[in-house]
Amino acid sequence: MKKYTLKRILTSLFTLLAILLVLFILMQLMPGSPFNDEKLNNDQRMALYAKYGLDQPIVVQFFNYVKNMLKGDFGVSYNISKNTPISQLIQTRLPVSIRIGGFAVSLGAVMGLLLGLVAALKHDTIWDSMATVISVIGVSVPSYVFALALSYTLGFKLGWFPMLYKEKLALSSSVLPSIALSMFTMASIARFTRSEMLEVLGSDYMLLAESKGISGSALIFRHALRNALIPIITVLAPLIVDLMTGSLVVEKIFSIPGVGSLLVNAIQSNDYNVVIALSFIYSAMYIGIMLVVDILYGIIDPRIRLTKEGD
């Protein structure tokens, strides 16, 4: 297991380094400049390029950035909040997106598993049909439609939760956007749980387990669900990152100060440092989640670990 885990960690680190290099190259190819103020002449622009080290070769910029990043320094903002450290901009926004995304993932995963289990265990019944309808609605209807509906009914009509995000009421303000964001995750997990559980329940080893006298919850959770978890985790992993980095439309509806709107503003204003930092953090979170998934694969099914260790 140690060899398997170490190999995955080294692969993840090299992947992050490659992503960072690609981001630097893409920033160089972007049209325009971070200093587009019409009041600036060419000499002033060149002075700003020299001040921020943008006049140096891309290789030098890259290694300087990596060296500073290892110290926790992502540089400063050029336009959005001039000369403000990127770490400060992210520090105030990323926790908000992670909190709301975390709530959404937890709610969607738990409800999706329960819905999928009910649909599989009650196959070809009214419960299966109801679960299927809920899953289709959750996948088909965009999250912002749920957000608007929840904001109007539970926020405006009933007044149970704030319609707009308030820092002083962070917990209650996170309920409606979390529910809206969780619907797609819940529907996706429910569909995969149902299909995988049906396949597992009809397999030969389940019949063998039943013939040994195993039944009830032990049969469902120790044998059926465990064997169905691998494809479910595979589906859940990218959804976790998507939700934890925020949904721009949902953030706009509830006026959430998350990282989604910050990234869009940075791209529009050619604020290179902000774009690179947020893109790198997004990539790091994605690779980190996939690393955890790989390790979970090895724990849930040792055959995967042994196969990959032998490669």
C-alpha positions in Angstrom: 0.0 0.0 0.0 2.9 2.4 0.8 4.5 1.9 -2.6 1.1 2.4 -4.3 0.4 5.6 -2.4 3.9 7.0 -3.0 3.7 6.4 -6.7 0.3 8.2 -6.9 1.7 11.2 -4.9 4.8 11.6 -7.1 2.6 11.4 -10.2 0.3 14.1 -8.8 3.2 16.4 -8.0 4.7 16.1 -11.5 1.2 16.7 -13.0 0.8 19.9 -11.0 4.1 21.1 -12.2 3.2 20.5 -15.8 -0.2 22.2 -15.3 1.6 25.3 -13.9 3.9 25.5 -16.9 1.0 25.2 -19.3 -0.8 28.0 -17.4 2.2 30.2 -17.8 2.4 29.6 -21.5 -1.3 30.2 -22.0 -1.1 33.5 -20.1 1.7 34.6 -22.5 -0.5 33.7 -25.5 -3.6 35.6 -24.2 -4.4 38.8 -26.1 -4.1 42.1 -24.4 -2.1 43.1 -21.4 -2.7 43.5 -17.7 -2.0 47.2 -18.0 -4.6 48.3 -20.5 -5.2 51.7 -19.0 -5.3 54.2 -21.9 -3.6 56.9 -19.7 -0.4 54.8 -19.7 2.2 55.4 -22.4 4.6 52.8 -23.7 7.4 53.9 -21.3 5.1 53.6 -18.3 3.9 50.2 -19.4 7.5 49.0 -19.8 8.2 50.3 -16.3 5.3 48.3 -14.9 6.4 45.2 -16.8 9.9 45.6 -15.2 8.4 46.3 -11.8 6.5 43.0 -11.8 9.1 41.0 -13.6 7.0 40.5 -16.7 9.8 41.6 -19.0 11.9 38.5 -18.1 11.9 35.3 -20.2 9.0 33.0 -19.4 11.4 30.4 -18.0 12.8 32.8 -15.5 9.2 34.0 -14.6 8.2 30.3 -14.2 10.9 29.3 -11.8 10.6 32.5 -9.8 6.9 31.9 -9.5 7.4 28.3 -8.4 10.0 29.4 -5.8 7.6 32.1 -4.4 4.6 29.8 -4.5 6.4 27.2 -2.3 6.7 30.0 0.3 2.9 30.7 0.0 3.4 33.8 -2.2 1.2 33.8 -5.3 2.1 37.4 -6.3 -0.1 40.5 -6.3 -3.2 41.5 -8.3 -2.6 43.9 -11.2 -6.1 45.2 -11.8 -8.9 43.7 -9.6 -7.3 45.0 -6.4 -4.0 46.6 -7.3 -0.9 45.4 -5.4 -3.1 43.3 -3.1 -1.5 39.9 -2.4 -3.4 37.1 -4.2 -3.4 35.1 -1.0 -5.5 37.8 0.7 -8.0 37.8 -2.1 -8.4 34.0 -2.1 -8.3 33.8 1.7 -11.6 35.7 1.9 -13.4 34.0 -0.9 -12.2 30.4 -1.1 -13.5 29.3 2.4 -17.0 30.6 1.4 -17.0 28.5 -1.8 -15.6 25.5 0.0 -18.1 25.7 2.8 -21.1 25.9 0.5 -19.7 23.3 -1.9 -18.9 21.0 1.0 -22.5 21.2 2.2 -23.7 20.6 -1.3 -21.5 17.6 -1.8 -22.4 16.0 1.5 -26.1 16.5 1.0 -26.0 15.3 -2.6 -23.9 12.3 -1.9 -26.0 11.1 1.1 -29.3 11.7 -0.5 -28.2 10.2 -3.8 -26.9 7.0 -2.1 -30.2 6.6 -0.2 -32.3 7.3 -3.3 -30.3 4.9 -5.4 -30.4 2.2 -2.7 -34.2 2.5 -2.4 -34.6 2.4 -6.2 -32.4 -0.7 -6.5 -33.9 -2.6 -3.5 -37.5 -1.7 -4.6 -36.8 -2.4 -8.3 -39.9 -2.1 -10.5 -42.1 -0.6 -7.8 -43.6 2.8 -7.3 -40.5 3.7 -5.2 -38.2 2.9 -8.1 -40.3 5.1 -10.4 -40.4 8.0 -8.0 -36.6 7.8 -7.5 -36.1 7.7 -11.3 -38.3 10.8 -11.8 -36.4 12.7 -9.1 -33.1 11.7 -10.7 -34.2 12.8 -14.2 -35.4 16.2 -12.8 -32.2 16.7 -10.9 -30.0 16.0 -14.0 -32.2 17.9 -16.4 -33.0 21.1 -14.6 -30.0 23.6 -14.2 -28.9 24.5 -10.7 -29.7 28.1 -11.2 -33.4 27.2 -11.8 -33.5 25.4 -8.4 -31.7 28.4 -6.9 -34.3 30.9 -8.2 -37.2 28.6 -7.0 -35.7 28.1 -3.6 -34.9 31.8 -3.2 -38.5 32.7 -4.1 -40.3 30.1 -2.0 -38.1 29.5 1.1 -36.5 33.0 1.0 -39.0 35.5 -0.2 -42.4 33.8 0.5 -41.7 31.9 3.7 -38.7 33.9 4.9 -37.0 30.8 6.4 -33.6 31.6 5.0 -31.9 34.8 3.7 -32.4 35.5 0.0 -28.9 37.0 -0.3 -25.7 35.8 1.3 -24.9 37.6 4.6 -21.5 37.1 6.4 -23.2 37.5 9.8 -25.6 34.7 8.9 -23.1 32.5 7.1 -24.6 29.2 8.1 -28.3 30.0 7.3 -27.2 31.9 4.1 -25.5 28.7 2.9 -28.5 26.5 3.0 -30.4 27.6 -0.1 -27.3 27.7 -2.5 -26.1 24.3 -1.0 -29.5 22.7 -1.8 -29.5 24.2 -5.3 -26.0 22.9 -6.0 -26.6 19.5 -4.5 -29.5 18.5 -6.8 -27.3 17.5 -9.8 -24.9 15.6 -7.5 -27.8 13.8 -5.8 -29.4 12.8 -9.1 -26.1 11.6 -10.6 -25.2 9.5 -7.6 -28.7 8.1 -7.4 -28.6 7.0 -11.0 -25.2 5.3 -10.7 -26.0 3.8 -7.3 -29.2 2.3 -8.7 -27.6 0.8 -11.9 -24.5 -0.5 -10.0 -26.5 -2.0 -7.2 -28.8 -3.8 -9.6 -25.8 -5.2 -11.4 -24.1 -6.3 -8.2 -27.3 -7.8 -6.7 -27.7 -10.0 -9.7 -24.1 -11.2 -9.8 -22.9 -14.7 -8.9 -20.9 -13.7 -5.8 -24.1 -12.2 -4.3 -25.8 -15.5 -4.8 -22.9 -17.2 -3.2 -23.0 -14.9 -0.2 -26.7 -15.6 0.2 -26.1 -19.3 0.0 -23.7 -19.0 2.9 -26.5 -17.6 5.0 -25.6 -13.9 4.8 -28.7 -11.7 4.6 -30.2 -8.3 5.6 -28.0 -5.3 6.1 -24.8 -7.3 6.1 -25.5 -8.6 2.6 -26.4 -5.1 1.4 -23.7 -3.0 3.0 -20.7 -5.4 3.4 -21.0 -7.0 0.0 -23.3 -5.3 -2.4 -22.7 -1.6 -1.7 -18.9 -2.1 -1.2 -18.6 -3.6 -4.7 -20.8 -0.8 -6.2 -18.8 2.0 -4.5 -15.9 2.2 -7.0 -17.9 3.6 -10.0 -19.9 5.8 -7.6 -16.7 7.3 -6.2 -15.4 7.9 -9.7 -18.5 9.9 -10.6 -18.5 11.8 -7.3 -14.8 12.9 -7.4 -15.0 15.6 -10.2 -18.4 16.8 -8.8 -16.7 17.5 -5.5 -14.2 19.9 -7.1 -16.8 21.6 -9.3 -19.0 22.3 -6.3 -16.3 23.3 -3.9 -14.9 25.9 -6.4 -18.3 27.4 -6.8 -21.0 27.9 -9.4 -20.8 31.4 -10.9 -24.6 31.7 -11.7 -25.6 30.5 -8.2 -23.0 32.8 -6.7 -24.6 35.7 -8.6 -28.2 34.8 -7.6 -27.3 34.7 -3.9 -24.6 37.4 -4.0 -22.0 34.9 -2.7 -18.5 36.3 -2.5 -16.9 33.1 -3.8 -14.0 32.3 -6.2 -16.1 31.8 -9.3 -16.8 35.5 -9.8 -13.2 36.4 -8.9 -11.9 34.1 -11.6 -14.2 35.5 -14.3 -13.3 39.1 -13.3 -9.6 38.2 -13.4 -9.9 36.7 -16.9 -11.8 39.7 -18.2 -9.2 42.2 -16.9 -6.2 40.1 -17.8 -5.1 39.8 -14.2 -2.5 37.1 -14.9 -1.5 36.3 -11.3 -5.1 35.9 -10.1 -6.0 33.6 -13.1 -2.9 31.4 -12.6 -3.4 31.2 -8.9 -7.0 30.2 -9.0 -6.5 27.8 -11.9 -3.6 26.2 -10.1 -5.7 25.9 -6.9 -8.6 24.4 -8.8 -6.2 21.9 -10.5 -4.5 21.1 -7.1 -7.9 20.4 -5.6 -9.0 18.2 -8.5 -5.7 16.2 -8.5 -5.9 16.0 -4.7 -9.4 14.6 -4.9 -8.4 12.1 -7.6 -5.4 11.1 -5.5 -7.8 10.3 -2.6 -10.0 8.4 -5.0 -7.0 6.3 -6.2 -6.1 5.5 -2.6 -9.7 4.6 -1.8 -9.7 2.3 -4.8 -6.9 0.4 -3.2 -8.7 0.2 0.1 -12.1 -0.8 -1.2 -10.7 -3.3 -3.8 -7.2 -4.6 -3.0 -7.0 -6.2 -6.5 -6.7 -2.7 -8.0 -3.8 -1.9 -5.7 -2.0 -5.1 -6.4 -2.5 -4.7 -10.2 -1.1 -1.1 -10.2 1.8 -1.9 -8.0 2.8 -4.6 -10.4 2.9 -2.1 -13.4 
